[in-house]
Every structure is written in structure tokens, then in C-alpha cells.
């Protein structure tokens, strides 16, 4: 069984910062990409940022220059540093890992339960 546990969400004022963490644990054989997605009320889920196991990153245009994604492969953990937060960043943030379990033959997507980020004065 695999678990992805997020932490670090909360309420922050516009212009503030938050750091999200997501740790993957369980019967993991290997992890390819990890990333963050978000869903705001009434909107579709959207990609925020992804990072490969080699460190290549991809960020949504709306967060470039403000958010940074990083990863600790030894800890199976991905981070999202969010600076200069705006009210439109308010959403549930979900961690994703494209991984293979010790029993699996291929990689599949696994998701965390989500952590809420609210940007408001």
C-alpha cells in the first residue's frame, strides 16, 4: 500500500509565503515524476508544477517566478515553495506521484488527500 501525505497548507495574506510538503511511503519500488495540482471551487483541476526524478521541472505559467518545486529522492518527498501568493492561488492542493510499487509491473498515478491553501486578507 502506498500513501502520499501532504502538509503545510493554511491561511496566508496576499504577498505571503507557504511551503507545502508531500511524503510518499509504503511499498514503493521507484518514483518517476512527482508534482502538485490544485482545484479551486467551481474550477477544473489544474497542474501547478511537476519535477522528474532527475530534477527537470515544469511550472504553470500562472506560478512561474513565484513558486518553486523541489524534491528529495532519498525521502520520496516533494516540496512546493509558494511566494508572493495571490487570492487566485486559493485552492485545494494535491500531491501526485507517478510510481511503481514493489508488486507492480508499470508506473501509475497516486494522489494525496489534499491540503487547503487560502490567500486572503
PyMOL commands that place a pseudoatom at each C-alpha (Angstrom):
pseudoatom trace, name=CA, resn=UNK, resi=1, chain=A, elem=C, hetatm=0, pos=[0.000, 0.000, 0.000]
pseudoatom trace, name=CA, resn=UNK, resi=2, chain=A, elem=C, hetatm=0, pos=[1.168, 3.497, -0.846]
pseudoatom trace, name=CA, resn=UNK, resi=3, chain=A, elem=C, hetatm=0, pos=[0.407, 6.741, 0.964]
pseudoatom trace, name=CA, resn=UNK, resi=4, chain=A, elem=C, hetatm=0, pos=[1.024, 10.327, -0.060]
pseudoatom trace, name=CA, resn=UNK, resi=5, chain=A, elem=C, hetatm=0, pos=[0.723, 12.697, 2.876]
pseudoatom trace, name=CA, resn=UNK, resi=6, chain=A, elem=C, hetatm=0, pos=[0.673, 16.455, 2.323]
pseudoatom trace, name=CA, resn=UNK, resi=7, chain=A, elem=C, hetatm=0, pos=[1.337, 19.157, 4.863]
pseudoatom trace, name=CA, resn=UNK, resi=8, chain=A, elem=C, hetatm=0, pos=[1.944, 22.884, 5.009]
pseudoatom trace, name=CA, resn=UNK, resi=9, chain=A, elem=C, hetatm=0, pos=[-1.316, 24.412, 3.841]
pseudoatom trace, name=CA, resn=UNK, resi=10, chain=A, elem=C, hetatm=0, pos=[-3.113, 27.170, 5.666]
pseudoatom trace, name=CA, resn=UNK, resi=11, chain=A, elem=C, hetatm=0, pos=[-4.322, 30.760, 5.631]
pseudoatom trace, name=CA, resn=UNK, resi=12, chain=A, elem=C, hetatm=0, pos=[-1.934, 33.455, 4.463]
pseudoatom trace, name=CA, resn=UNK, resi=13, chain=A, elem=C, hetatm=0, pos=[-2.251, 37.098, 3.498]
pseudoatom trace, name=CA, resn=UNK, resi=14, chain=A, elem=C, hetatm=0, pos=[-1.663, 38.243, -0.079]
pseudoatom trace, name=CA, resn=UNK, resi=15, chain=A, elem=C, hetatm=0, pos=[2.042, 38.544, -0.728]
pseudoatom trace, name=CA, resn=UNK, resi=16, chain=A, elem=C, hetatm=0, pos=[2.856, 35.925, 1.852]
pseudoatom trace, name=CA, resn=UNK, resi=17, chain=A, elem=C, hetatm=0, pos=[4.556, 32.550, 1.532]
pseudoatom trace, name=CA, resn=UNK, resi=18, chain=A, elem=C, hetatm=0, pos=[3.812, 28.927, 2.280]
pseudoatom trace, name=CA, resn=UNK, resi=19, chain=A, elem=C, hetatm=0, pos=[5.753, 25.717, 1.795]
pseudoatom trace, name=CA, resn=UNK, resi=20, chain=A, elem=C, hetatm=0, pos=[3.932, 22.512, 1.007]
pseudoatom trace, name=CA, resn=UNK, resi=21, chain=A, elem=C, hetatm=0, pos=[5.443, 19.081, 1.558]
pseudoatom trace, name=CA, resn=UNK, resi=22, chain=A, elem=C, hetatm=0, pos=[4.359, 15.679, 0.333]
pseudoatom trace, name=CA, resn=UNK, resi=23, chain=A, elem=C, hetatm=0, pos=[5.925, 12.444, 1.503]
pseudoatom trace, name=CA, resn=UNK, resi=24, chain=A, elem=C, hetatm=0, pos=[5.306, 9.171, -0.281]
pseudoatom trace, name=CA, resn=UNK, resi=25, chain=A, elem=C, hetatm=0, pos=[5.596, 5.993, 1.753]
pseudoatom trace, name=CA, resn=UNK, resi=26, chain=A, elem=C, hetatm=0, pos=[4.781, 2.323, 1.559]
pseudoatom trace, name=CA, resn=UNK, resi=27, chain=A, elem=C, hetatm=0, pos=[5.706, -0.440, -0.826]
pseudoatom trace, name=CA, resn=UNK, resi=28, chain=A, elem=C, hetatm=0, pos=[7.381, 1.773, -3.416]
pseudoatom trace, name=CA, resn=UNK, resi=29, chain=A, elem=C, hetatm=0, pos=[9.780, 0.351, -5.973]
pseudoatom trace, name=CA, resn=UNK, resi=30, chain=A, elem=C, hetatm=0, pos=[10.502, 3.543, -7.897]
pseudoatom trace, name=CA, resn=UNK, resi=31, chain=A, elem=C, hetatm=0, pos=[9.088, 7.020, -8.468]
pseudoatom trace, name=CA, resn=UNK, resi=32, chain=A, elem=C, hetatm=0, pos=[9.261, 8.910, -11.729]
pseudoatom trace, name=CA, resn=UNK, resi=33, chain=A, elem=C, hetatm=0, pos=[7.634, 12.330, -11.705]
pseudoatom trace, name=CA, resn=UNK, resi=34, chain=A, elem=C, hetatm=0, pos=[6.104, 13.981, -8.668]
pseudoatom trace, name=CA, resn=UNK, resi=35, chain=A, elem=C, hetatm=0, pos=[4.039, 17.109, -8.702]
pseudoatom trace, name=CA, resn=UNK, resi=36, chain=A, elem=C, hetatm=0, pos=[1.352, 19.393, -7.421]
pseudoatom trace, name=CA, resn=UNK, resi=37, chain=A, elem=C, hetatm=0, pos=[-2.089, 20.108, -8.799]
pseudoatom trace, name=CA, resn=UNK, resi=38, chain=A, elem=C, hetatm=0, pos=[-4.790, 22.378, -7.491]
pseudoatom trace, name=CA, resn=UNK, resi=39, chain=A, elem=C, hetatm=0, pos=[-8.530, 22.751, -7.701]
pseudoatom trace, name=CA, resn=UNK, resi=40, chain=A, elem=C, hetatm=0, pos=[-10.342, 25.930, -6.846]
pseudoatom trace, name=CA, resn=UNK, resi=41, chain=A, elem=C, hetatm=0, pos=[-14.092, 25.952, -6.095]
pseudoatom trace, name=CA, resn=UNK, resi=42, chain=A, elem=C, hetatm=0, pos=[-16.052, 25.703, -9.321]
pseudoatom trace, name=CA, resn=UNK, resi=43, chain=A, elem=C, hetatm=0, pos=[-12.969, 25.141, -11.442]
pseudoatom trace, name=CA, resn=UNK, resi=44, chain=A, elem=C, hetatm=0, pos=[-11.244, 22.195, -13.028]
pseudoatom trace, name=CA, resn=UNK, resi=45, chain=A, elem=C, hetatm=0, pos=[-8.131, 20.660, -11.539]
pseudoatom trace, name=CA, resn=UNK, resi=46, chain=A, elem=C, hetatm=0, pos=[-5.015, 22.263, -12.976]
pseudoatom trace, name=CA, resn=UNK, resi=47, chain=A, elem=C, hetatm=0, pos=[-1.340, 21.445, -12.982]
pseudoatom trace, name=CA, resn=UNK, resi=48, chain=A, elem=C, hetatm=0, pos=[0.794, 23.652, -10.767]
pseudoatom trace, name=CA, resn=UNK, resi=49, chain=A, elem=C, hetatm=0, pos=[4.254, 22.099, -11.046]
pseudoatom trace, name=CA, resn=UNK, resi=50, chain=A, elem=C, hetatm=0, pos=[5.984, 18.798, -11.710]
pseudoatom trace, name=CA, resn=UNK, resi=51, chain=A, elem=C, hetatm=0, pos=[9.504, 17.506, -11.227]
pseudoatom trace, name=CA, resn=UNK, resi=52, chain=A, elem=C, hetatm=0, pos=[11.161, 14.387, -12.609]
pseudoatom trace, name=CA, resn=UNK, resi=53, chain=A, elem=C, hetatm=0, pos=[13.444, 12.110, -10.608]
pseudoatom trace, name=CA, resn=UNK, resi=54, chain=A, elem=C, hetatm=0, pos=[16.280, 13.792, -12.485]
pseudoatom trace, name=CA, resn=UNK, resi=55, chain=A, elem=C, hetatm=0, pos=[15.225, 17.236, -11.342]
pseudoatom trace, name=CA, resn=UNK, resi=56, chain=A, elem=C, hetatm=0, pos=[13.630, 18.604, -14.501]
pseudoatom trace, name=CA, resn=UNK, resi=57, chain=A, elem=C, hetatm=0, pos=[10.783, 20.929, -13.597]
pseudoatom trace, name=CA, resn=UNK, resi=58, chain=A, elem=C, hetatm=0, pos=[7.659, 22.212, -15.282]
pseudoatom trace, name=CA, resn=UNK, resi=59, chain=A, elem=C, hetatm=0, pos=[5.579, 25.037, -13.846]
pseudoatom trace, name=CA, resn=UNK, resi=60, chain=A, elem=C, hetatm=0, pos=[2.283, 26.536, -14.897]
pseudoatom trace, name=CA, resn=UNK, resi=61, chain=A, elem=C, hetatm=0, pos=[2.615, 29.985, -16.422]
pseudoatom trace, name=CA, resn=UNK, resi=62, chain=A, elem=C, hetatm=0, pos=[0.457, 31.432, -13.656]
pseudoatom trace, name=CA, resn=UNK, resi=63, chain=A, elem=C, hetatm=0, pos=[3.002, 30.486, -10.971]
pseudoatom trace, name=CA, resn=UNK, resi=64, chain=A, elem=C, hetatm=0, pos=[6.321, 30.946, -12.775]
pseudoatom trace, name=CA, resn=UNK, resi=65, chain=A, elem=C, hetatm=0, pos=[8.567, 33.314, -10.889]
pseudoatom trace, name=CA, resn=UNK, resi=66, chain=A, elem=C, hetatm=0, pos=[6.616, 32.813, -7.675]
pseudoatom trace, name=CA, resn=UNK, resi=67, chain=A, elem=C, hetatm=0, pos=[6.550, 29.068, -6.982]
pseudoatom trace, name=CA, resn=UNK, resi=68, chain=A, elem=C, hetatm=0, pos=[9.443, 26.627, -6.848]
pseudoatom trace, name=CA, resn=UNK, resi=69, chain=A, elem=C, hetatm=0, pos=[9.191, 22.844, -6.852]
pseudoatom trace, name=CA, resn=UNK, resi=70, chain=A, elem=C, hetatm=0, pos=[11.939, 20.656, -5.419]
pseudoatom trace, name=CA, resn=UNK, resi=71, chain=A, elem=C, hetatm=0, pos=[12.399, 17.080, -4.411]
pseudoatom trace, name=CA, resn=UNK, resi=72, chain=A, elem=C, hetatm=0, pos=[14.361, 14.861, -2.039]
pseudoatom trace, name=CA, resn=UNK, resi=73, chain=A, elem=C, hetatm=0, pos=[14.602, 11.477, -3.728]
pseudoatom trace, name=CA, resn=UNK, resi=74, chain=A, elem=C, hetatm=0, pos=[16.084, 9.812, -0.660]
pseudoatom trace, name=CA, resn=UNK, resi=75, chain=A, elem=C, hetatm=0, pos=[12.996, 10.770, 1.320]
pseudoatom trace, name=CA, resn=UNK, resi=76, chain=A, elem=C, hetatm=0, pos=[10.468, 10.316, -1.515]
pseudoatom trace, name=CA, resn=UNK, resi=77, chain=A, elem=C, hetatm=0, pos=[9.343, 13.838, -0.736]
pseudoatom trace, name=CA, resn=UNK, resi=78, chain=A, elem=C, hetatm=0, pos=[8.360, 16.745, -2.971]
pseudoatom trace, name=CA, resn=UNK, resi=79, chain=A, elem=C, hetatm=0, pos=[8.108, 20.358, -1.898]
pseudoatom trace, name=CA, resn=UNK, resi=80, chain=A, elem=C, hetatm=0, pos=[6.324, 23.397, -3.262]
pseudoatom trace, name=CA, resn=UNK, resi=81, chain=A, elem=C, hetatm=0, pos=[7.628, 26.771, -2.111]
pseudoatom trace, name=CA, resn=UNK, resi=82, chain=A, elem=C, hetatm=0, pos=[4.975, 29.373, -2.799]
pseudoatom trace, name=CA, resn=UNK, resi=83, chain=A, elem=C, hetatm=0, pos=[5.945, 33.050, -2.608]
pseudoatom trace, name=CA, resn=UNK, resi=84, chain=A, elem=C, hetatm=0, pos=[4.070, 36.247, -3.471]
pseudoatom trace, name=CA, resn=UNK, resi=85, chain=A, elem=C, hetatm=0, pos=[0.789, 34.445, -3.005]
pseudoatom trace, name=CA, resn=UNK, resi=86, chain=A, elem=C, hetatm=0, pos=[-2.332, 35.912, -4.564]
pseudoatom trace, name=CA, resn=UNK, resi=87, chain=A, elem=C, hetatm=0, pos=[-6.015, 35.395, -3.738]
pseudoatom trace, name=CA, resn=UNK, resi=88, chain=A, elem=C, hetatm=0, pos=[-6.377, 33.477, -7.012]
pseudoatom trace, name=CA, resn=UNK, resi=89, chain=A, elem=C, hetatm=0, pos=[-3.948, 30.873, -5.650]
pseudoatom trace, name=CA, resn=UNK, resi=90, chain=A, elem=C, hetatm=0, pos=[-6.626, 29.830, -3.181]
pseudoatom trace, name=CA, resn=UNK, resi=91, chain=A, elem=C, hetatm=0, pos=[-7.403, 26.165, -3.811]
pseudoatom trace, name=CA, resn=UNK, resi=92, chain=A, elem=C, hetatm=0, pos=[-7.029, 22.634, -2.582]
pseudoatom trace, name=CA, resn=UNK, resi=93, chain=A, elem=C, hetatm=0, pos=[-3.514, 21.481, -3.458]
pseudoatom trace, name=CA, resn=UNK, resi=94, chain=A, elem=C, hetatm=0, pos=[-2.981, 17.825, -4.288]
pseudoatom trace, name=CA, resn=UNK, resi=95, chain=A, elem=C, hetatm=0, pos=[0.250, 15.894, -4.476]
pseudoatom trace, name=CA, resn=UNK, resi=96, chain=A, elem=C, hetatm=0, pos=[0.781, 13.421, -7.286]
pseudoatom trace, name=CA, resn=UNK, resi=97, chain=A, elem=C, hetatm=0, pos=[3.399, 10.711, -7.748]
pseudoatom trace, name=CA, resn=UNK, resi=98, chain=A, elem=C, hetatm=0, pos=[3.906, 8.542, -10.816]
pseudoatom trace, name=CA, resn=UNK, resi=99, chain=A, elem=C, hetatm=0, pos=[5.308, 5.454, -9.214]
pseudoatom trace, name=CA, resn=UNK, resi=100, chain=A, elem=C, hetatm=0, pos=[5.694, 1.716, -9.354]
pseudoatom trace, name=CA, resn=UNK, resi=101, chain=A, elem=C, hetatm=0, pos=[5.002, -0.459, -6.341]
pseudoatom trace, name=CA, resn=UNK, resi=102, chain=A, elem=C, hetatm=0, pos=[7.113, -3.483, -5.442]
pseudoatom trace, name=CA, resn=UNK, resi=103, chain=A, elem=C, hetatm=0, pos=[4.363, -5.678, -6.878]
pseudoatom trace, name=CA, resn=UNK, resi=104, chain=A, elem=C, hetatm=0, pos=[3.575, -3.646, -9.936]
pseudoatom trace, name=CA, resn=UNK, resi=105, chain=A, elem=C, hetatm=0, pos=[4.869, -4.018, -13.459]
pseudoatom trace, name=CA, resn=UNK, resi=106, chain=A, elem=C, hetatm=0, pos=[4.390, -0.421, -14.501]
pseudoatom trace, name=CA, resn=UNK, resi=107, chain=A, elem=C, hetatm=0, pos=[4.078, 3.067, -13.085]
pseudoatom trace, name=CA, resn=UNK, resi=108, chain=A, elem=C, hetatm=0, pos=[0.706, 4.522, -12.097]
pseudoatom trace, name=CA, resn=UNK, resi=109, chain=A, elem=C, hetatm=0, pos=[-0.544, 7.783, -10.650]
pseudoatom trace, name=CA, resn=UNK, resi=110, chain=A, elem=C, hetatm=0, pos=[-1.116, 8.087, -6.912]
pseudoatom trace, name=CA, resn=UNK, resi=111, chain=A, elem=C, hetatm=0, pos=[-2.708, 11.049, -5.168]
pseudoatom trace, name=CA, resn=UNK, resi=112, chain=A, elem=C, hetatm=0, pos=[-2.656, 12.608, -1.745]
pseudoatom trace, name=CA, resn=UNK, resi=113, chain=A, elem=C, hetatm=0, pos=[-5.744, 13.717, 0.159]
pseudoatom trace, name=CA, resn=UNK, resi=114, chain=A, elem=C, hetatm=0, pos=[-5.036, 17.390, -0.448]
pseudoatom trace, name=CA, resn=UNK, resi=115, chain=A, elem=C, hetatm=0, pos=[-4.209, 20.413, 1.659]
pseudoatom trace, name=CA, resn=UNK, resi=116, chain=A, elem=C, hetatm=0, pos=[-6.091, 23.694, 1.584]
pseudoatom trace, name=CA, resn=UNK, resi=117, chain=A, elem=C, hetatm=0, pos=[-4.343, 26.960, 0.769]
pseudoatom trace, name=CA, resn=UNK, resi=118, chain=A, elem=C, hetatm=0, pos=[-6.324, 30.150, 1.372]
pseudoatom trace, name=CA, resn=UNK, resi=119, chain=A, elem=C, hetatm=0, pos=[-4.914, 33.531, 0.437]
pseudoatom trace, name=CA, resn=UNK, resi=120, chain=A, elem=C, hetatm=0, pos=[-6.957, 36.310, 1.979]
pseudoatom trace, name=CA, resn=UNK, resi=121, chain=A, elem=C, hetatm=0, pos=[-6.574, 39.496, 3.945]
for i in range(1, 121): cmd.bond("trace and resi %d" % i, "trace and resi %d" % (i + 1))
show_as sticks, trace
zoom trace
